[in-house]
Amino acid sequence: MTDKTIIHIFWERVKESPERTAILHKNSTYRSISWRESGSIAERIAAALIKQGINKEDKVAIMSSSCPQWTWTDVAALSLGAVVVPIYPSLSASEAGFVIEHSQASAIFLENQRQLRKLAGIESLPEALKFVVLLEGEAEAFPLPVFSWEQFLKIGAAELEQNKDCVQAAAADVQPADLATIVYTSGTTGVPKGAMIPHRNIYYVCKTLAENVGFTTEDLALSFLPLSHIFERIGGQFLAVYQGLPLAFAESMESVAQNITEVKPTVMNAVPRFYEKAYNKIQNQIRSLPTPQQYFARWALSIGRRALKAREESSNGKRELAAQIYRTELKVADRFVFRKIRQRFGGRLRFLVSGAAPLSTEVHQFFESIGIPILEGYGLTETTAPIACNKPSDNRRGTVGKPLPGVELKLADDGEILVRGPNVFSGYYRNDEATKAAFQDGWFLTGDIGELDADGFLRIKDRKKDIIITAGGKHVAPQILENMLAGQGLISRILVYGDRRKYISALITLNQDELKSFAGSNSISFNQVEELSHHPSVMQSVQNQVNESNARLASFEQIKRFHILENDFSIESNELTPTLKVKRKFVTEKYKQILDSLYEKEDILQI
């Protein structure tokens, strides 16, 4: 293992490739920011932190949407040997207060005045907190010193005039074994726990991904997922630093579609929800075409699916023959349909990466068939993101790939995935009990159920704690059922239920764009889109979709009854994590009365 860290790599980039583009940031138009400029900003922020008394091992929190300032602050703090604590900007005041207090943060960088007012709403500010820096806007009245971004840069510049080598000296002292960051779990199952991740983990993951997935300095990545999440921070920000490729920041989640066409990325990370929404939008647009064009688009997509299936089902020796059979049709389909869809994603994508949750088979198949490969990977905060990942040269749909080189993986008797290796975290901060429970004989217990195929590809079945055991003693993996239906037809999301019950039931939410389109196509009038959720035609359409999925399941797995909610799950209603995963426990409790209504009273009383 090398004695380098990602911080050493960053400063090497600044020194060796000063004029190459490090970051693309939009301010009316996209502007290129060089490694030299990025290094200058990060160095001034680091010097200002030194001036304000931040030392090695001190905790520096960041609560902001993703932006260049997030990256510069991250690099600056890590260069001092300080420990960065990311906080989702969508968290409530009490949730953010818990992380600030528990992590013992000495400083916090906030996105704007709105986040400052949220901080002011915390009942009592943590004693360790010394000052606040606003990434945007001017300081407001606050019990602690508050600096604007510009003020902090000036403080840093003045400090460097007095001691020009202070940051570089601190960076040189950062060791691989040093703690780099404490990342708090998103809390789908209870109180967040702070996973301690050393510098060596980050370097190992970046080095391994760069060597095995195949990124180059000619690639360009678009970042729109929260840097507060380990997936984007490691697989986006730090991988870009390690590989030396430009990282473009989207303006917001709402502007991603526009920014893709402006930036024209070659690689991009996203969660399944992004792909599902893109797929539904394209399907909706196809349905709005004149009938002849609809038929042609459907023909093209059918050819793409059949060709993909032929390639996947053929042995190596027969793949060329399979390609020959569809070659002419694929050329026509690509020229008139696939290429136009790819242009909506910038037209240069080599591949997309999907993580954080299972990807729908139908959605995955769609992207693959139009010439945009999606590489599914799997990992946790505690494993510094990836445990396994598919590669462009060895991509098996329906799996999350093979374990990364150097990562050991085995399955327990109940199918739980156990991991050990250079990516596994050091434990939970200030939580020895949780740390002890997370390991067994040196193996980290992921809590996920999986299986390995004959070639060593890993397939995720479900979370161990989420496995449903019906009243008949049958084990049902809810994620498999949910993955079959989420994003299909009118369905947006689905939560499967039925532990200790006679049969499986579900809560279903609907895609509002699809719902409006359906209403228009079926001449259904409405005032508010929510009122459509219980229209007989809508309910029948959803029932047909459920029936179609049920036909592929064993009887005990089939969804016998369901309830359609008027509104989709959201972060604001606390039903989703910041990475858009359903908070199963919270949602189940919130809608318990509705779920109970899907069963006979006698069945409820037996629970």
Summary of the structure (lengths in Angstrom):
residues: 607
radius of gyration: 25.0
end to end distance: 53.4
largest distance: 77.7
contacts: 2059
relative contact order: 0.08
helix: 44%
strand: 21%
